[in-house]
Amino acid sequence: MRRAVDAARNISLPADREVLHVLPHEFIVDTQDGIRDPVGMVGQRLEANVHIVTSSIAATANLVTAANKAGILINDTVLEPLAAAEACLTQDERELGCCLLDIGGGTTELIVYGGGVVRHTGAVAIAAIISPTTWRLACGRPSPKPRRSSAITGALRQSSAPGQLH
């Protein structure tokens, strides 16, 4: 099994990319597909259907360098939504199928599970910067009334027609 998965790692990539993870979907013994664990089966040929995650070599090196300068020793790097899924999802949720969105300050990452294995991963450069008011509403707390100084209120009245703000 290890050799079949490692064989999938030998793909042609651009010079600035590296394989971060090889996540098996299923194995194929001879022509029989859909096998999750081929240990103990008899056959001539074993193949692996995998999900390959690549990353930028420079981006990974920069992250490791920054962590090292902060005094943190890095043993390995992990795809962010994969780490979030390990922390948040149960095996039952992965088996039934689910989608986890990790909405961060700079990007939103996605990981999709089906049948207990990763089916898709992705990231978009859309972030959620939550205002304190939105956060209070999400937590079920009322927002305090906004305070305006009399100078600002007077300026708004003078510069706006009724019902209009500029």
Secondary structure, DSSP 8 states (H G I E B T S, - for coil): -HHHHHHHH-----TTEEEEEEEEEEEEETTEEEES--TT---S-EEEEEEEEEEEHHHHHHHHHHHHHTT--------HHHHHHHHH--HHHHHH-EEEEEE-SS-EEEEEEETTEEEEEEEES------HHHHHHHTT---------HHHHHHHHHH--TT---
